[in-house]
Amino acid sequence: MENIIPLIKRDLKAMKILFLYDFPLWGSGSGTYLRNLIQQLLKLNYKIGVVAPEERRFLEDKIKQYRVEPPQIPVFVAHPELKGAKRYSELSEREITDIYKAYLDTTIEAVANFQPDLIHVNHLSLISWVARYINALKNIKYIITCHGSCLYNILADKRYLPLSEDAVRNARAITVVSGDSRSKFLKTFGRTFAKNLQVIPGGVDIRLFPSQFDTSLIDKKYKMKDKKMVLFTGRLTSHKGVRYLVRAAKDIKGEIFIIGEGPEKQYLTGLCERKGLKNVHLLGYIPAEELTKFYYRADIFVAPSVWDEPLGLTILEAMASKTPVIATRKGGIPLLVKHGYNGFFVRPRNSAKIASACNKLLEDDELRKKMGEAARKTIEEKFTWKIIATKFDRLYKKLSKNHSNKR
């Protein structure tokens, strides 16, 4: 009995966090961010609730899920599970109202049932307005994590700005995933919010990227024995810049593997046919457990983005696999890649520079290995989910000093 009492006391002090998210939890970078953060917070003795338009269930019984069923799920730019969805900028006033009401009704139900100590909003969108309403109604504190793409939504449509400004003004804290996102946020809402703004990037579950993988089946299937592999993974959209990697292929001394689906795929297929490229392999979608082996097998990972990536999840995963990265200096990428240390930067839309940087690494085994080791070290020191969750743990504690989750 004496051993049970401390456990009961500790559980009574466990802080309850209710997450609000406006997309399916699987299929996107921000969804991956949220799921991994939740897994780590459970280990830190938090109680978790989630409001999201998601049918799938977490495996952990400790997570309370509240499914929203809005009339439609709009997107900021694109979402792999929401093909054909309207963008936020395309919604009518009536559609905005109906979607907002669906999220609000479910959140009110969740708050009554779960009774959170803090609400953590992921994305600055209609759900941030919901958090602000709950704050005014129930005096429950909330924070907002801005993953980046939501800023483009607000900049593209001023209808969202007044209520978003109100949500930002009343949030107890704002986090962003990169320094670039921080700059864009302050440009949008003003520097008065700088003291309330914190950069907390995404991370990697380092356990999924062990030091050894058997990649012999990849070599056999794609006839890659003694050949070098240059890898891209991600959604095939124009802003990812994959076409510039494909155009560089004729000058790259290795095989180019492109993994992913998206509206750019048809164009890339045609480009390969027109140029007669035999060293480009468009593999389409590959499950995560198999994708990990490609990261490990790759000699180089290329991220030729032409837009301001909030933070490159695929870059994090490649670096965790000891794979050096060639990337553009866009968005949050410089937070991960250090030129000459764990990879190289190239100018956007410059196929010649991509080819040159690839060949420099492909021809120098020692340099490639050294940069790969440095890439892994970068992840271990700064970007594991344990490190990221610890940062949120400190933030939550700071906002609710009356709670103390003992380890």
C-alpha positions as CSV (number, residue, x, y, z in Angstrom):
1,M,0.0,0.0,0.0
2,E,2.9,2.4,0.8
3,N,4.3,1.9,-2.6
4,I,1.0,2.7,-4.3
5,I,0.4,6.0,-2.6
6,P,3.3,7.9,-4.2
7,L,2.2,6.7,-7.7
8,I,-1.4,8.0,-7.0
9,K,0.0,11.4,-5.9
10,R,2.2,11.6,-8.9
11,D,-0.7,10.8,-11.3
12,L,-2.8,13.5,-9.7
13,K,-0.2,16.0,-10.5
14,A,0.2,14.9,-14.2
15,M,-0.5,17.8,-16.4
16,K,-3.2,17.5,-19.1
17,I,-2.5,18.9,-22.5
18,L,-5.2,19.0,-25.2
19,F,-3.8,19.2,-28.7
20,L,-5.9,20.8,-31.5
21,Y,-5.0,19.9,-35.1
22,D,-6.9,20.5,-38.3
23,F,-5.6,17.7,-40.6
24,P,-5.4,13.9,-40.5
25,L,-2.6,13.0,-38.1
26,W,-0.9,10.7,-40.6
27,G,0.5,11.8,-44.0
28,S,2.1,15.2,-43.4
29,G,5.2,16.7,-41.7
30,S,3.3,18.6,-39.1
31,G,1.2,15.4,-38.3
32,T,4.4,13.5,-37.8
33,Y,5.8,16.3,-35.6
34,L,2.7,16.1,-33.4
35,R,2.5,12.3,-33.1
36,N,6.2,12.0,-32.2
37,L,5.9,14.9,-29.6
38,I,2.9,13.2,-28.0
39,Q,4.8,9.9,-27.7
40,Q,7.6,11.6,-25.9
41,L,5.3,13.6,-23.6
42,L,3.6,10.4,-22.5
43,K,7.0,9.2,-21.2
44,L,7.2,12.5,-19.3
45,N,4.0,11.6,-17.4
46,Y,1.7,14.0,-19.3
47,K,-1.9,13.1,-20.0
48,I,-2.8,13.8,-23.6
49,G,-6.0,14.6,-25.5
50,V,-6.2,15.2,-29.2
51,V,-8.9,17.0,-31.3
52,A,-8.5,16.2,-35.0
53,P,-10.4,15.0,-38.1
54,E,-8.8,11.5,-37.8
55,E,-10.4,8.1,-37.9
56,R,-7.3,6.1,-37.0
57,R,-6.5,5.6,-33.4
58,F,-3.4,5.9,-31.4
59,L,-2.2,2.6,-30.0
60,E,-1.8,4.0,-26.5
61,D,-5.0,3.9,-24.4
62,K,-3.7,6.9,-22.4
63,I,-4.4,9.2,-25.3
64,K,-8.0,10.6,-25.4
65,Q,-9.0,11.2,-29.0
66,Y,-11.9,13.4,-30.1
67,R,-12.7,13.2,-33.7
68,V,-13.9,16.3,-35.6
69,E,-16.2,15.7,-38.6
70,P,-16.1,19.0,-40.4
71,P,-18.1,19.4,-43.7
72,Q,-14.7,19.5,-45.4
73,I,-11.0,19.7,-44.5
74,P,-9.3,22.6,-46.3
75,V,-5.5,22.7,-46.8
76,F,-2.8,25.3,-46.8
77,V,-0.9,24.1,-49.8
78,A,-1.4,20.3,-50.2
79,H,-1.9,17.2,-48.1
80,P,-1.3,13.6,-49.4
81,E,-4.5,12.3,-47.8
82,L,-6.7,15.2,-48.9
83,K,-6.5,15.1,-52.7
84,G,-8.7,17.7,-54.4
85,A,-9.3,19.6,-51.1
86,K,-9.9,23.3,-51.3
87,R,-7.3,25.7,-50.0
88,Y,-8.2,28.0,-47.1
89,S,-8.1,30.9,-49.6
90,E,-10.8,29.2,-51.7
91,L,-13.4,28.9,-48.9
92,S,-16.5,31.0,-48.9
93,E,-17.6,32.8,-45.7
94,R,-20.3,30.2,-45.1
95,E,-17.8,27.3,-45.5
96,I,-15.4,29.0,-43.0
97,T,-18.2,29.4,-40.5
98,D,-19.4,25.8,-40.8
99,I,-15.8,24.4,-40.5
100,Y,-15.1,26.6,-37.5
101,K,-18.3,25.5,-35.8
102,A,-17.5,21.8,-36.3
103,Y,-14.1,22.3,-34.6
104,L,-15.6,24.4,-31.8
105,D,-18.3,22.0,-31.0
106,T,-15.9,19.0,-30.7
107,T,-13.4,21.1,-28.7
108,I,-16.1,22.2,-26.2
109,E,-17.0,18.5,-25.8
110,A,-13.3,17.6,-25.3
111,V,-12.7,20.3,-22.8
112,A,-15.7,19.3,-20.7
113,N,-14.7,15.6,-20.8
114,F,-10.9,15.9,-20.6
115,Q,-10.6,19.1,-18.5
116,P,-7.1,20.2,-19.8
117,D,-4.7,22.4,-18.0
118,L,-3.3,23.8,-21.3
119,I,-4.4,23.7,-24.9
120,H,-1.6,23.3,-27.6
121,V,-2.7,24.4,-31.0
122,N,-0.8,23.1,-34.0
123,H,-1.2,25.6,-36.9
124,L,-2.4,29.2,-37.0
125,S,-5.8,28.7,-38.6
126,L,-9.4,28.2,-37.6
127,I,-8.4,26.0,-34.7
128,S,-6.4,28.9,-33.2
129,W,-9.7,30.9,-33.2
130,V,-11.3,27.9,-31.4
131,A,-8.6,28.0,-28.7
132,R,-9.1,31.7,-28.3
133,Y,-12.8,31.2,-27.8
134,I,-12.2,28.5,-25.2
135,N,-9.7,30.8,-23.5
136,A,-12.3,33.5,-23.2
137,L,-15.0,31.1,-22.1
138,K,-13.2,28.9,-19.7
139,N,-9.9,30.8,-19.0
140,I,-7.8,27.9,-20.2
141,K,-4.4,28.9,-21.4
142,Y,-3.2,28.0,-24.8
143,I,0.0,28.0,-26.9
144,I,0.3,27.9,-30.7
145,T,2.9,26.0,-32.8
146,C,3.2,27.6,-36.2
147,H,4.6,25.0,-38.6
148,G,5.2,27.5,-41.4
149,S,2.7,26.8,-44.2
150,C,-0.1,28.4,-42.2
151,L,1.7,31.8,-42.6
152,Y,1.3,31.5,-46.4
153,N,-2.4,30.9,-45.8
154,I,-2.8,34.1,-43.8
155,L,-0.6,36.1,-46.2
156,A,-2.7,34.9,-49.2
157,D,-6.0,35.8,-47.7
158,K,-6.5,38.8,-45.4
159,R,-9.9,37.5,-44.2
160,Y,-8.0,35.3,-41.7
161,L,-5.7,38.0,-40.3
162,P,-7.9,39.9,-37.7
163,L,-9.0,36.8,-35.8
164,S,-5.5,35.2,-36.2
165,E,-4.0,38.4,-34.7
166,D,-6.4,38.1,-31.8
167,A,-5.4,34.4,-31.3
168,V,-1.7,35.3,-31.3
169,R,-2.2,38.3,-29.0
170,N,-3.9,36.1,-26.3
171,A,-1.7,33.0,-26.6
172,R,0.7,32.4,-23.7
173,A,3.4,31.4,-26.1
174,I,4.1,30.9,-29.8
175,T,6.6,28.3,-31.1
176,V,7.9,28.0,-34.7
177,V,9.9,25.3,-36.3
178,S,12.8,27.4,-37.7
179,G,14.5,30.8,-37.7
180,D,13.0,31.5,-41.1
181,S,9.5,30.8,-39.8
182,R,10.3,33.1,-36.9
183,S,11.2,35.9,-39.3
184,K,8.1,35.4,-41.4
185,F,5.9,35.4,-38.2
186,L,7.3,38.7,-37.0
187,K,7.0,40.2,-40.4
188,T,3.3,39.2,-40.5
189,F,2.3,40.1,-36.9
190,G,5.0,42.6,-35.8
191,R,8.0,42.5,-33.6
192,T,6.0,43.1,-30.4
193,F,5.5,39.3,-30.3
194,A,9.3,38.6,-30.4
195,K,9.6,38.1,-26.6
196,N,6.7,35.5,-26.7
197,L,8.2,33.6,-29.6
198,Q,10.4,30.5,-29.4
199,V,12.0,28.2,-32.0
200,I,11.4,24.5,-31.3
201,P,12.2,22.5,-34.5
202,G,11.0,19.0,-35.4
203,G,13.0,15.9,-34.5
204,V,13.8,12.3,-35.4
205,D,13.1,9.1,-33.5
206,I,16.7,8.0,-33.5
207,R,15.8,4.4,-32.7
208,L,14.3,4.0,-36.2
209,F,17.8,4.7,-37.7
210,P,20.3,2.2,-36.4
211,S,23.9,2.2,-37.5
212,Q,23.4,-0.9,-39.7
213,F,20.9,-1.9,-42.3
214,D,20.8,-4.8,-44.8
215,T,20.3,-3.1,-48.1
216,S,21.2,-6.1,-50.3
217,L,17.6,-6.5,-51.5
218,I,17.7,-2.9,-52.8
219,D,20.9,-3.5,-54.6
220,K,19.6,-6.7,-56.2
221,K,16.2,-5.3,-57.2
222,Y,17.6,-2.2,-58.8
223,K,20.9,-3.6,-60.0
224,M,22.8,-1.2,-57.8
225,K,25.8,-3.3,-56.9
226,D,28.9,-1.1,-56.8
227,K,26.8,1.9,-58.0
228,K,26.3,5.2,-56.2
229,M,22.8,6.4,-55.1
230,V,21.5,9.9,-55.0
231,L,18.2,10.1,-53.2
232,F,15.2,12.5,-53.0
233,T,12.1,11.6,-50.9
234,G,9.1,13.8,-50.5
235,R,5.9,15.0,-52.1
236,L,6.3,15.7,-55.8
237,T,5.2,19.3,-56.1
238,S,6.8,22.1,-58.1
239,H,8.0,23.9,-55.0
240,K,10.2,20.9,-54.0
241,G,12.4,21.6,-57.0
242,V,12.8,18.0,-58.0
243,R,12.8,18.9,-61.7
244,Y,16.2,20.6,-61.2
245,L,17.6,17.4,-59.8
246,V,16.3,15.5,-62.8
247,R,17.7,18.0,-65.2
248,A,21.1,17.5,-63.5
249,A,20.9,13.7,-63.8
250,K,22.8,13.5,-67.2
251,D,25.8,15.0,-65.5
252,I,25.6,13.1,-62.2
253,K,27.9,10.1,-61.8
254,G,25.4,7.9,-60.0
255,E,21.8,6.7,-60.0
256,I,19.0,9.1,-59.0
257,F,16.2,7.6,-56.9
258,I,13.1,9.8,-56.5
259,I,10.6,8.4,-53.9
260,G,7.1,10.0,-53.5
261,E,3.9,10.9,-55.2
262,G,2.3,14.2,-56.3
263,P,1.1,16.4,-59.1
264,E,4.7,16.9,-60.5
265,K,5.2,13.2,-61.1
266,Q,3.7,13.2,-64.6
267,Y,5.9,16.1,-65.6
268,L,9.0,14.4,-64.2
269,T,8.2,11.2,-66.1
270,G,7.9,13.1,-69.3
271,L,11.1,15.0,-68.6
272,C,13.0,11.7,-68.2
273,E,11.6,10.4,-71.4
274,R,12.3,13.5,-73.4
275,K,15.9,13.6,-72.2
276,G,16.4,9.9,-72.4
277,L,17.6,9.6,-68.8
278,K,18.3,6.1,-67.9
279,N,19.8,6.8,-64.4
280,V,16.6,8.3,-62.9
281,H,14.2,6.0,-61.0
282,L,10.8,7.3,-60.1
283,L,9.6,4.8,-57.5
284,G,6.4,6.4,-56.2
285,Y,5.2,5.8,-52.7
286,I,7.3,3.5,-50.4
287,P,6.2,2.6,-46.9
288,A,8.2,4.2,-44.0
289,E,9.8,1.0,-42.9
290,E,11.2,0.4,-46.4
291,L,12.1,4.1,-46.9
292,T,14.5,3.9,-43.9
293,K,16.6,1.4,-45.9
294,F,16.8,3.8,-48.8
295,Y,18.1,6.5,-46.6
296,Y,20.7,4.2,-45.3
297,R,21.7,2.9,-48.8
298,A,21.9,6.4,-50.3
299,D,25.3,8.0,-50.7
300,I,23.8,11.5,-50.9
301,F,20.4,13.1,-50.2
302,V,19.3,16.0,-52.3
303,A,16.7,18.6,-51.2
304,P,16.5,21.1,-54.1
305,S,13.6,23.1,-52.7
306,V,12.7,26.4,-54.4
307,W,10.4,27.6,-51.6
308,D,10.9,28.4,-47.9
309,E,10.6,24.9,-46.4
310,P,9.5,25.4,-42.7
311,L,11.8,22.5,-41.7
312,G,12.8,19.5,-43.8
313,L,11.6,16.3,-42.1
314,T,13.1,14.2,-44.9
315,I,16.5,16.0,-44.4
316,L,16.4,15.1,-40.7
317,E,15.8,11.4,-41.5
318,A,18.6,11.4,-44.1
319,M,21.0,12.9,-41.7
320,A,20.0,10.4,-39.0
321,S,21.0,7.7,-41.5
322,K,24.6,9.2,-41.9
323,T,23.8,10.5,-45.3
324,P,25.2,13.9,-46.3
325,V,22.8,16.5,-47.7
326,I,22.9,18.8,-50.7
327,A,20.3,21.4,-50.3
328,T,19.2,24.9,-51.1
329,R,19.5,27.6,-48.5
330,K,15.7,28.0,-48.2
331,G,13.4,28.4,-45.2
332,G,14.5,26.3,-42.2
333,I,17.0,24.1,-44.0
334,P,20.0,26.1,-42.7
335,L,19.0,25.2,-39.2
336,L,20.0,21.6,-40.2
337,V,22.6,21.7,-42.9
338,K,26.0,23.4,-42.3
339,H,27.9,24.0,-45.6
340,G,31.1,22.0,-45.7
341,Y,30.3,20.2,-42.4
342,N,27.4,17.8,-43.0
343,G,26.5,18.8,-46.6
344,F,26.6,21.5,-49.2
345,F,24.4,24.3,-50.2
346,V,23.6,25.1,-53.9
347,R,21.6,27.9,-55.5
348,P,17.9,27.2,-56.1
349,R,17.0,26.2,-59.7
350,N,20.6,25.6,-60.6
351,S,21.0,22.1,-62.1
352,A,24.7,22.6,-62.9
353,K,25.5,23.3,-59.3
354,I,23.5,20.3,-58.1
355,A,25.4,18.0,-60.4
356,S,28.8,19.6,-59.4
357,A,28.1,19.2,-55.7
358,C,26.8,15.6,-56.1
359,N,29.9,14.6,-58.1
360,K,32.2,16.2,-55.5
361,L,30.8,13.9,-52.8
362,L,30.4,10.8,-55.1
363,E,34.0,11.0,-56.1
364,D,35.4,11.4,-52.6
365,D,34.6,8.5,-50.3
366,E,36.4,9.9,-47.3
367,L,34.7,13.3,-47.5
368,R,31.3,11.7,-48.0
369,K,31.8,9.4,-44.9
370,K,33.1,12.4,-42.8
371,M,30.1,14.5,-43.7
372,G,27.7,11.6,-43.1
373,E,29.1,11.1,-39.6
374,A,28.8,14.8,-39.0
375,A,25.1,14.7,-40.1
376,R,24.3,11.9,-37.6
377,K,26.1,13.9,-34.8
378,T,24.0,17.0,-35.6
379,I,20.8,14.9,-35.1
380,E,22.0,13.3,-31.9
381,E,23.0,16.6,-30.3
382,K,20.1,18.8,-31.4
383,F,17.2,17.0,-33.1
384,T,16.0,13.9,-31.3
385,W,12.4,13.8,-30.2
386,K,13.6,13.4,-26.6
387,I,15.4,16.8,-26.9
388,I,12.4,18.4,-28.6
389,A,9.9,17.1,-26.0
390,T,12.2,18.4,-23.2
391,K,11.9,21.9,-24.6
392,F,8.1,21.7,-24.6
393,D,8.2,20.2,-21.1
394,R,10.1,23.3,-19.9
395,L,7.6,25.6,-21.7
396,Y,4.6,23.9,-20.3
397,K,6.0,24.0,-16.7
398,K,6.8,27.7,-17.1
399,L,3.2,28.4,-18.0
400,S,1.7,26.2,-15.3
401,K,4.0,26.4,-12.3
402,N,1.5,24.7,-10.1
403,H,2.1,21.4,-12.0
404,S,5.3,19.4,-11.6
405,N,5.6,16.1,-13.5
406,K,8.1,14.1,-11.5
407,R,10.3,11.7,-13.3
